Each structure stands twice: as C-alpha cells, then as structure tokens.
C-alpha cells in the first residue's frame, strides 16, 4: 500500500476519533460511496475530470452523500480526496482506513482454516480461543482444507498457529527420523 493512502487513512481515523463518529457506519458509508463510484461511469467521469469546476463536483458529491446518508465528516473526507485528485486511489485509501480503524479498536483479523466445515457452536468456541491469542476481539474468516485431516490452522497477522493433525503427524515423523 502507498504512503499517500496511509496518510489519508490516518487523517480520517483521527477525525473520526476526535468527533466520535461510529466507525462501522463510517466504513459502510465509504464502501457505499466507493461502490456507487465504481458502478457509475458517468459519476467517475465527472468527479475525476480536472476541467469540471470544484463547486460543481461538490454539488454532485452532496447529492450522492444525501442519498447514502453520509456523516458530514465522511462527505468532507471524500471531498478532500476528490479535491486532491485521489479518487483513483479511493479503494486503497479505504483498505488502509479499515486496517487503521480495526487497529485502533483492538480488532484483529484472523483466518481460520479447518479440515471440515465448523458448526456455529464450534466457531464461537474457536473464536473465543483465537481472541485470547490475539489479545482482543477478532474478525474471523473461514476456509476449508481437507489436507489438514483434522484440527485447525489459525493465522493472525503474520503469526500462524498450526493445530492440525497434518502438522502433528509431521512433527511425529520428524521425531522418529531424529531418533
């Protein structure tokens, strides 16, 4: 990710924290705007065209913001991005903001890979254990990999916890080879 995207993300995170807006709602509003921009070629052409007056672009942005129901801070953030001709980098900025907001709220991303599909009870139990490992709340995504044979592999950031049967068998094999 670029340094510019990170700067915009930190700037908006600072504004969001100082004004105490609901970061989940703000993230949704930003995603809604990004989706609207991606889906409308006409909107992109107008908002990204340097020959169109800033005032006209702001009027169009205000109309979109009213439809989406944006917080004033979100609308102003998009206006700054637009005014600095960074709308092409909007998705990158939003990805960085998402990561910054998660970090500030103590939320960690966790990827859980299991051999078989987990039921709701198993997911709740596993997520509680993963939250302890992460030292806070987690947002878990799940995948399946039948080669694990059983157990699970959990990835939090760059740390991998391998509790799979496959890993245990590999460790046992290594012990037997070394003995």
Secondary structure, DSSP 8 states (H G I E B T S, - for coil): --HHHHHHHHHHHHHHHHHT--HHHHHHHHHHHHHHHHH-HHHHHHHT-TTS-HHHHHHHHHHHHHHHT--HHHHHHHHHHHHTT-GGGHHHHHHHHHHHHHHHTTEEEEEEEESS---HHHHHHHHHHHHHHHTSEEEEEEEE-GGG-SSEEEEETTEEEE--HHHHHHHHHHHHHH-
